[in-house]
Amino acid sequence: MSLLTLLGLATACGQHFENADVNRFAELIAGPDVVLLDVRTAAEYDEGHIANALNIDVKQDNFVAQAKSILPADKTIAVYCRSGRRSASAAGKLSAEGFKVVNLNGGIMAWKEAGKPVETETDTEIYETDVFTTKSGKTVTIHALVHASMRIEYDGKELQIDPVTKLGEKTIAYAAMPKADYIFVTHEHFDHLDTTAIQQLTGDNTQLITNQRCAEMLGYGQVKANGDTLRLADNIIVEAVPAYNTTEGHLQFHPKGRDNGFILTLDGLRIYIAGDTEDIPEMANIQDIDVAFLPCNQPYTMTVEQLVNAARVVKPKVLFPYHYGQTDVSGIPALLVDDGVEVRIRHYE
């Protein structure tokens, strides 16, 4: 028996990766430095998958591009499919890009035969919601999902903002939600761009609106740059607005001109979703905002002080701090009590 066989290594396209049996694979994915990847179709994933798995279909032409945009280079990628064949192909492609990869022998079939658990996409969680009324009396319902992700229902339409399947210990069951009419992605970071969530939300008529970088990574999407406006329907207009860092030492996170914030106008109700930004000068041009979502977690976005300053510039009627991570935002309502801004804290994290 060769040394490669003893080590459990396989070769695909000249690249090496480890093959693991079910017990070894289960032990591996329990560790903190491993990302679990299901490379089957979205439909197969929805029928049952290993908990916490991301989903990128290896049969898609842009599989490698999607993987490189989402998967961390410093972690082990544990891949599986139905029987192990597609995941072996994926493992070869990923290892060729420099990833450390482990493939599950026998796939999810072997996993189930060994009595290991799988989960399906059922939405049993109740999300915090806020309801607003447009100028003609229509209802806009905004669901706080996670971090920078939200779901908006308006006039029979489904709008999804930066949908992400899993962050930390929180998983969002997008497959149990209606297909989106419109998906908005502000920028490329993993907590905003998630191909699994996008796949689960995409139907025959779904439109994805994003920036140039994300469209290139996904291989599709309507590109909107800072300053662009798009009418999506009679009473739905979206404006792409700047979102970037200004603090020295933080400029690399969100460089000026690359990413978007979005202003949605739904039958006259104006919703400003700032994206990842600091309190930039262009906010002075953002007016007549009914509802604003402003991020608060340095070094990536704003400090509490910057957020308060941004709120005083934009002057929304209702403000939701979001994208706040471990930042304490509980004191913001008191800081804006004399500014005529109603602050609502929702549990996005």
CORZI-V929697 format. One line per field, one symbol per residue. phi: phi as a letter, one per 40 degrees, with the letter a starting at -180 (. if undefined). psi: psi as a letter, one per 30 degrees, with the letter a starting at -180 (. if undefined). burial: + if it has 24 or more other ideal C-beta (glycine too) atoms within 12 Angstrom, else -. A space follows every 50 residues. Layout:
BEGIN
phi = ???
psi = ???
burial = ???
END
This chain:
BEGIN
phi = .ccccdcgcbbbfgbbaccbcdccccccccccbbbcbcbcccccdcciac dgccbbcccccbdccccccbccccbcbcbabcbhcccccccccccccgcc bbbccggcccccccgccbbbcbcbccccbbbbbccbgccbbbbccafbca bbbafgbbbbbfcbcabgcbbbcccccccccbbbbcaccccbbbcccccc ccbcbcbbbaccccccccgahccbcdgcbbccadbbbbbcbcaacbcdgb cccaccgccbbbbbbbfgcbbbbcgcabccdcccccbfccbbbbcaaccc bbcdccccccccccfccbbbcafcfcccbcccdccbccbgbcbbcbccc
psi = kleeeefhklkkhgkklkkkleeeeeeefflfhkkkkkgaleeeeefklk kgkljkjffkegeeeeeffekkfglkjjklbeffeeeeeeeeeeefggkk kkkjkfafeeeefggklllljkjfkjlklkklklfgglkjkkkjdkcgkl kkkkhgkkkkkhkkekkbgkkkieffllkkekkkjeaflfgejjeeeeef fkafgkkkkaleeeeeefglkjkklkfkkkjelegjkkkklkjlkfkkff ffeikkfelklkjkjjhfkkjjjfajlaileffffjlhkekkjkliikge blleeeeeeeefeehlekkjklhfbgkjgffeeefgegggkkkkklif.
burial = ---------+-+--++++++++-+++-++----+++++++-+-+++-+++ ++++++++-+--+++++++++---++++++++-++++++++++++-+-++ ++++++++-++----+-+--+-----+--+-+-+-----+++++++++++ +++++-+++++++++++---+++++-+-++++++++++++++++++++++ ++---++++++++++-++-+++-+++---+-+---+++++++++++---- --++---++++++++++-++++++++++++-++--+--++++++++++-+ ++++-++++++++++++++++++++-+-+--+--++----+-++++-++
END
